C-alpha cells in the first residue's frame, strides 16, 4: 500500500469537510492517522480474506 499517495488523496477531502463543518477536528485527525499509520490487522485486507482467527481488537 502506498500510504503517502493515500494521504495526499485524503487531504483535500478532509480539508473541504472541515471547512464545511461536515466533520470535527477529531474525526479528521482519526481519518488522517488511520490512513497514514494503517490499521490493526496483520494482513492486507484488500488482497487476503479474513478468517475468524485473524481478527483482533483495535486500539480505539
PyMOL commands that place a pseudoatom at each C-alpha (Angstrom):
pseudoatom trace, name=CA, resn=UNK, resi=1, chain=A, elem=C, hetatm=0, pos=[0.000, 0.000, 0.000]
pseudoatom trace, name=CA, resn=UNK, resi=2, chain=A, elem=C, hetatm=0, pos=[1.187, 3.474, -0.808]
pseudoatom trace, name=CA, resn=UNK, resi=3, chain=A, elem=C, hetatm=0, pos=[0.378, 5.409, 2.367]
pseudoatom trace, name=CA, resn=UNK, resi=4, chain=A, elem=C, hetatm=0, pos=[1.852, 8.646, 1.018]
pseudoatom trace, name=CA, resn=UNK, resi=5, chain=A, elem=C, hetatm=0, pos=[-0.393, 8.539, -2.027]
pseudoatom trace, name=CA, resn=UNK, resi=6, chain=A, elem=C, hetatm=0, pos=[-3.420, 7.646, 0.116]
pseudoatom trace, name=CA, resn=UNK, resi=7, chain=A, elem=C, hetatm=0, pos=[-2.694, 10.534, 2.499]
pseudoatom trace, name=CA, resn=UNK, resi=8, chain=A, elem=C, hetatm=0, pos=[-2.379, 13.011, -0.354]
pseudoatom trace, name=CA, resn=UNK, resi=9, chain=A, elem=C, hetatm=0, pos=[-5.688, 11.828, -1.831]
pseudoatom trace, name=CA, resn=UNK, resi=10, chain=A, elem=C, hetatm=0, pos=[-7.392, 12.187, 1.552]
pseudoatom trace, name=CA, resn=UNK, resi=11, chain=A, elem=C, hetatm=0, pos=[-6.014, 15.639, 2.351]
pseudoatom trace, name=CA, resn=UNK, resi=12, chain=A, elem=C, hetatm=0, pos=[-8.232, 17.775, 0.101]
pseudoatom trace, name=CA, resn=UNK, resi=13, chain=A, elem=C, hetatm=0, pos=[-11.374, 15.878, 1.049]
pseudoatom trace, name=CA, resn=UNK, resi=14, chain=A, elem=C, hetatm=0, pos=[-10.690, 16.268, 4.758]
pseudoatom trace, name=CA, resn=UNK, resi=15, chain=A, elem=C, hetatm=0, pos=[-9.857, 19.934, 4.284]
pseudoatom trace, name=CA, resn=UNK, resi=16, chain=A, elem=C, hetatm=0, pos=[-13.172, 20.531, 2.440]
pseudoatom trace, name=CA, resn=UNK, resi=17, chain=A, elem=C, hetatm=0, pos=[-15.208, 18.611, 5.019]
pseudoatom trace, name=CA, resn=UNK, resi=18, chain=A, elem=C, hetatm=0, pos=[-13.628, 20.581, 7.879]
pseudoatom trace, name=CA, resn=UNK, resi=19, chain=A, elem=C, hetatm=0, pos=[-14.355, 23.886, 6.128]
pseudoatom trace, name=CA, resn=UNK, resi=20, chain=A, elem=C, hetatm=0, pos=[-17.986, 22.858, 5.559]
pseudoatom trace, name=CA, resn=UNK, resi=21, chain=A, elem=C, hetatm=0, pos=[-18.378, 21.728, 9.166]
pseudoatom trace, name=CA, resn=UNK, resi=22, chain=A, elem=C, hetatm=0, pos=[-19.196, 18.205, 7.997]
pseudoatom trace, name=CA, resn=UNK, resi=23, chain=A, elem=C, hetatm=0, pos=[-16.652, 16.597, 10.340]
pseudoatom trace, name=CA, resn=UNK, resi=24, chain=A, elem=C, hetatm=0, pos=[-14.961, 17.515, 13.593]
pseudoatom trace, name=CA, resn=UNK, resi=25, chain=A, elem=C, hetatm=0, pos=[-11.244, 18.099, 14.038]
pseudoatom trace, name=CA, resn=UNK, resi=26, chain=A, elem=C, hetatm=0, pos=[-11.110, 14.838, 15.991]
pseudoatom trace, name=CA, resn=UNK, resi=27, chain=A, elem=C, hetatm=0, pos=[-12.733, 12.900, 13.153]
pseudoatom trace, name=CA, resn=UNK, resi=28, chain=A, elem=C, hetatm=0, pos=[-10.308, 14.478, 10.686]
pseudoatom trace, name=CA, resn=UNK, resi=29, chain=A, elem=C, hetatm=0, pos=[-7.362, 13.547, 12.880]
pseudoatom trace, name=CA, resn=UNK, resi=30, chain=A, elem=C, hetatm=0, pos=[-8.633, 9.966, 13.158]
pseudoatom trace, name=CA, resn=UNK, resi=31, chain=A, elem=C, hetatm=0, pos=[-9.063, 9.650, 9.392]
pseudoatom trace, name=CA, resn=UNK, resi=32, chain=A, elem=C, hetatm=0, pos=[-5.586, 11.012, 8.754]
pseudoatom trace, name=CA, resn=UNK, resi=33, chain=A, elem=C, hetatm=0, pos=[-3.976, 8.819, 11.411]
pseudoatom trace, name=CA, resn=UNK, resi=34, chain=A, elem=C, hetatm=0, pos=[-5.648, 5.638, 10.202]
pseudoatom trace, name=CA, resn=UNK, resi=35, chain=A, elem=C, hetatm=0, pos=[-4.633, 6.391, 6.612]
pseudoatom trace, name=CA, resn=UNK, resi=36, chain=A, elem=C, hetatm=0, pos=[-1.044, 7.294, 7.464]
pseudoatom trace, name=CA, resn=UNK, resi=37, chain=A, elem=C, hetatm=0, pos=[-0.454, 4.655, 10.115]
pseudoatom trace, name=CA, resn=UNK, resi=38, chain=A, elem=C, hetatm=0, pos=[-2.575, 1.826, 8.790]
pseudoatom trace, name=CA, resn=UNK, resi=39, chain=A, elem=C, hetatm=0, pos=[-4.973, -0.411, 10.636]
pseudoatom trace, name=CA, resn=UNK, resi=40, chain=A, elem=C, hetatm=0, pos=[-4.612, -3.080, 13.274]
pseudoatom trace, name=CA, resn=UNK, resi=41, chain=A, elem=C, hetatm=0, pos=[-4.867, -6.164, 11.079]
pseudoatom trace, name=CA, resn=UNK, resi=42, chain=A, elem=C, hetatm=0, pos=[-1.884, -8.426, 10.434]
pseudoatom trace, name=CA, resn=UNK, resi=43, chain=A, elem=C, hetatm=0, pos=[-2.559, -8.584, 6.684]
pseudoatom trace, name=CA, resn=UNK, resi=44, chain=A, elem=C, hetatm=0, pos=[-3.591, -6.556, 3.659]
pseudoatom trace, name=CA, resn=UNK, resi=45, chain=A, elem=C, hetatm=0, pos=[-7.381, -6.877, 3.664]
pseudoatom trace, name=CA, resn=UNK, resi=46, chain=A, elem=C, hetatm=0, pos=[-7.536, -5.747, 0.032]
pseudoatom trace, name=CA, resn=UNK, resi=47, chain=A, elem=C, hetatm=0, pos=[-5.773, -8.964, -1.002]
pseudoatom trace, name=CA, resn=UNK, resi=48, chain=A, elem=C, hetatm=0, pos=[-6.305, -11.514, 1.769]
pseudoatom trace, name=CA, resn=UNK, resi=49, chain=A, elem=C, hetatm=0, pos=[-9.574, -12.955, 3.026]
pseudoatom trace, name=CA, resn=UNK, resi=50, chain=A, elem=C, hetatm=0, pos=[-10.231, -12.627, 6.747]
pseudoatom trace, name=CA, resn=UNK, resi=51, chain=A, elem=C, hetatm=0, pos=[-10.680, -15.742, 8.826]
pseudoatom trace, name=CA, resn=UNK, resi=52, chain=A, elem=C, hetatm=0, pos=[-12.060, -15.745, 12.352]
pseudoatom trace, name=CA, resn=UNK, resi=53, chain=A, elem=C, hetatm=0, pos=[-8.614, -16.440, 13.850]
pseudoatom trace, name=CA, resn=UNK, resi=54, chain=A, elem=C, hetatm=0, pos=[-7.056, -13.305, 12.317]
pseudoatom trace, name=CA, resn=UNK, resi=55, chain=A, elem=C, hetatm=0, pos=[-9.312, -10.763, 13.971]
pseudoatom trace, name=CA, resn=UNK, resi=56, chain=A, elem=C, hetatm=0, pos=[-8.104, -8.844, 16.984]
pseudoatom trace, name=CA, resn=UNK, resi=57, chain=A, elem=C, hetatm=0, pos=[-9.437, -5.879, 18.923]
pseudoatom trace, name=CA, resn=UNK, resi=58, chain=A, elem=C, hetatm=0, pos=[-8.500, -2.436, 17.684]
pseudoatom trace, name=CA, resn=UNK, resi=59, chain=A, elem=C, hetatm=0, pos=[-6.744, 0.109, 19.864]
pseudoatom trace, name=CA, resn=UNK, resi=60, chain=A, elem=C, hetatm=0, pos=[-9.678, 2.516, 19.630]
for i in range(1, 60): cmd.bond("trace and resi %d" % i, "trace and resi %d" % (i + 1))
show_as sticks, trace
zoom trace
